[in-house]
Amino acid sequence: MTEREDTLDLLVDAARRFAREVLVPAEGQVRAEGEIPPHVVQGLRDLGLFGMTIPDEYGGLGLSVYEEVRVVQEICYAQPAFRSYFGTTNGVGTLGIINFGTDAQKRKYLPKLASGEMLASFALTEPDSGSDAASLLTKATREGDHWVINGAKRFITNAVHAGVFTVFARTGTKDSGSNGISAFLVDRGTPGLTIAKPYEKMGFDGSHESDVTFDGVRLPASAMLGPEGTGFKNAMKSLDHARIHMAAVAVGVSRRLLDEGTKYAVERKQFGQPIGKFQMIQAMLAESQAEYLAAKALVEQSARDRDAGRKTTMEAACSKYFATEAAGRIADRMLQIHGGNGYIKEYPIERLYRDVRLLRIYEGTSQILQIITAREMLREAGL
C-alpha cells in the first residue's frame, strides 16, 4: 500500500467509528432539538471533515473524489442530516471557489471553510426555478465598480449558519438563457441579505433549509466568481461532483437500512422462529443487498473516472439516479420487514425511511437525471 492509501484507510476507519459511536447515539437528540449538537460539530472539525475536498494548502485534506466517496459512505451510516452540516461546504458551496476563484477569494474563504469556522451555502434554486435552473430570475445589475443583486432563492441548505453564499444571478438579458448567468460570493451580514426561518420538513431533522432574499445587495466587482456569464456552466460542473457525493450518501444510508432490517429479522420471532427464516423475508434482504452492492460499485467507479479527468456528466447522473432510487426501495423493504413496528418513531427505520425520500429530489431529481443520461447517450451516438 502507498502512504496515501494507508492514510485513507485510517481516515475511513475513523469516520466509521465516529458514525457508529458518536453520530448514531446522537440521532435522538437531533430529533428532539432540531439541531446538530455542539459535541458532534466539534467532532466533525477534529476529523477535518469540513475541509475534505479543500486543498491542503488552504488547510483542508485535499481528498480526491474517490477518497471523499469512501468517507461519506461511512459518515452516512448515521442519519444524512449530519452530512448536510458539512457537505455543502465540501461540495457545491466551495467547488466554485476552488475551481474558478481568484487567489484573493481562495485566501479569504477557503482556510475558514476548511477549519469549520465558516460554513458555505449554494444559492441557485428559486421559487419558480428548480429543475429548470437556467430560467432563474434573480438579477445582478452593474453600477460602476459594483454589482447590485435583487431576487429570491429557495430551499438553501445551511443558510441560517452560512458565512458565505455562492449566489447565481442573471447579468445578461432574460433571453440570454444560461449564458447570461454569473456567480457571486456574498458574505453573511451584507446589507439587503435576509435569511428566512428554516422550513419544517418531512425528514432530515437537524438540516436547515431556508429562503434567502436579496434586496439591493451591493457588491464590489471583485465579488464575482469566475468570468461574467459563466456562472451556470460552473454550477453544472460543481453539480456533477455533487451528484457523485450524493450517490455516496445514498450508499451509506442503504448500509444502515440493511443492518437495521437484518438485525430485526434475526431478533423478531413469529410462528415460533425468527422471521429471518422465512423465504419472503430472505428475498427482500437479498434483493436489497444486491442493489446496495451495485450502487456502491457504480458510485466508486464514477468517482475514479472523475479523478482520472474523464467527463462524468452521464456517470454522475446514473450514479445518483440508481443509488438514490435503490435507497428508496431498500428503505421500503426494510420497513416492511419491521411490520407495524417500522411505522412508529421508536425504531430508527421510521426516521430513515423519511430521510431517504429527499435524496431523489435535490442535486437533480431522478427524472432530470434520466433526461441527462439519455441526452449524453444520444449525443455520443451522434444525435
Salt bridges, closest charged atoms under 4 A:
ASP9 OD1 - ARG70 NH2 3.99
ASP13 OD1 - ARG16 NH1 3.53
ASP13 OD2 - ARG17 NE 3.07
GLU27 OE2 - ARG256 NH1 2.85
GLU27 OE1 - ARG351 NH2 2.42
GLU35 OE2 - HIS208 NE2 3.83
GLU67 OE2 - ARG4 NE 2.60
GLU68 OE1 - HIS241 NE2 2.65
GLU68 OE2 - HIS245 ND1 2.52
GLU74 OE2 - ARG16 NH2 3.16
GLU74 OE1 - ARG20 NH1 3.67
GLU126 OE2 - LYS153 NZ 2.87
GLU143 OE1 - ARG218 NH1 2.90
ASP187 OD2 - LYS108 NZ 2.96
GLU209 OE1 - LYS201 NZ 3.14
ASP211 OD1 - ARG154 NE 3.60
ASP259 OD1 - ARG255 NH2 2.99
GLU260 OE2 - ARG256 NE 2.89
GLU287 OE2 - ARG333 NH2 3.49
GLU291 OE2 - ARG329 NH2 2.68
GLU291 OE1 - ARG333 NH1 2.92
GLU300 OE2 - LYS296 NZ 2.91
ASP305 OD1 - ARG310 NH1 2.84
GLU325 OE1 - ARG360 NH1 3.75
GLU350 OE1 - ARG31 NH2 2.71
GLU350 OE2 - LYS345 NZ 3.58
GLU350 OE2 - ARG354 NE 2.80
GLU376 OE1 - LYS311 NZ 2.80
GLU376 OE2 - ARG375 NH2 3.52
GLU376 OE2 - ARG379 NH1 3.05
